């Protein structure tokens, strides 16, 4: 199931795996609801931050995926990421926010499956 198909459902952050030992680095994030699940894979990680409060997975209040353009202005809320921009490509910015969790990943490509 894709991320779009989870819209309107309550879901949980089931797992976050960040592999910086791979070239290019990648992250795999699993989200689940009572009736479905989605796996997001980000390839070419240039920045990752995960503050996870619940080791068993927490409720997700918001998942945002935004493309930060190769050229042109980035949104003000992404200014803290400008040092990771190389002007060679657009970047995918994933943020997951929950009451006790916050995940932020900036990568070259996002694959939801």
PyMOL commands that set and color helices and strands:
alter all, ss='L'
color gray80, all
select helices_A, chain A and resi 3-6+76-84
alter helices_A, ss='H'
color red, helices_A
select strands_A, chain A and resi 11-19+26-32+37-52+58-60+62-68+91-97+101-112
alter strands_A, ss='S'
color yellow, strands_A
deselect
rebuild
show_as cartoon
